[in-house]
Amino acid sequence: MLKGKSAIVTGSTSGIGLGMALALAKAGANVMLNGFGDVAGAKAQVAAESAAFGGKVSYHGADMSKPAEIEAMVRACEAEFGAVDILVNNAGIQHVANIEDFPVDRWDAIIAINLNSAFHTMRAALPGMKARHWGRIINVASVHGLVGSAQKSAYVAAKHGIVGLTKVAALENATTGVTVNAICPGWVLTPLVQKQVDARAESLKISNDEAKRQLLAEKQPSLQFTTPAELAELALFMCSPAGDNIRGVAWNVDGGWTAQ
Ligand code: NAD
C-alpha cells in the first residue's frame, strides 16, 4: 500500500514508535528510525518486515530536544530516500510528580521532546510534502491530550499542546494533499508505562500483575491495554486513500477512558 513512500518515525526504537515503524515497513514504505537504546535490535526487526517488500530501513540519532538535530534528520531522510511523505511524531517521555515538586529540568525536557519536537519536524518536512501534493503527519498524542491526570502536569500540558498544534497544522493544509491528525492512546504496556507499574508495585508492596490491574481499573474501562499494533493499524488507515479527508482529529484508542 505504501510502496515508494518514505517515513520518519521519531522514538521508534521501542514501544508504540517501533510498532508504527514495523507496520509502515510491512506496508512497503521506506522507514527512517530514530530514538535511543537498542537501535540495532529495532533496525533488525524493521528490516525483517521490509525485506519482503523491498523497502529500505535507516536510522538517525537526532535528539528530539534539539531543533538543529531534528532539522538534520529531516534533511537526511530527504537525501537518503528522496522525500519525507509520512511523519510520525511519537518520541516522548514521562515524569510523575506534583507541580510543587516537579523538577524544572524534567518540565523543560517533556515540553521539548513531547511537544516542541513536532513543531520542528513539521516545519522542516511540510514544504516537501506540499510540493509533492501528498503527506501524512500523525502525532502520537495521548488521552492526556484530552483530559488531565494528577501529577502529570508537563505531560498533560504537552499532549494538550500537540492536539492543538495538530488542529492548526490540519487547517493550514486543509486544501492540500497533506493531512495532519493525532492518535490519543490510553494505557499501552510499553517501557514508559512499565516504569509507572513498577513504581506502583513498589510503593504499595503489591505484585506487578496487581499493579497493572489497578492501573487499568482506575482509568481504562475495557481493563485491557491498547497495543502498539492496534495503534499502527489506525496510522495505516490514516495513510490510506480512505484517510484523504480525515483532518485535524484527535482519535482516542483508550478502552473507554475518555467516554466516562
Ligand atoms: P517508550 O519509552 O517505549 O518509547 C519512547 C521512544 O522515544 C523510545 O524510542 C525512546 O528512545 C525515544 N526517545 C525518548 N527521548 C528521546 C529524545 N530526546 N530523542 C529521540 N528519541 C527519544 O514509550 P511509548 O509508550 O512507546 O511512548 C511513545 C509515545 O506514545 C509517547 O509520545 C507517549 O507519550 C505516547 N503515549 C504512550 C502511552 C502509553 O500508555 N504507553 C499512552 C499514550 C501516549
Residues whose N, C-alpha, C, O or C-beta is under 5 A from the ligand:
A	BS01	NAD	G11 S12 T13 S14 G15 I16 G17 N34 G35 F36 G37 A62 D63 M64 S65 N90 A91 G92 I113 V140 A141 S142 V143 P185 G186 W187 V188 T190 P191 L192 V193
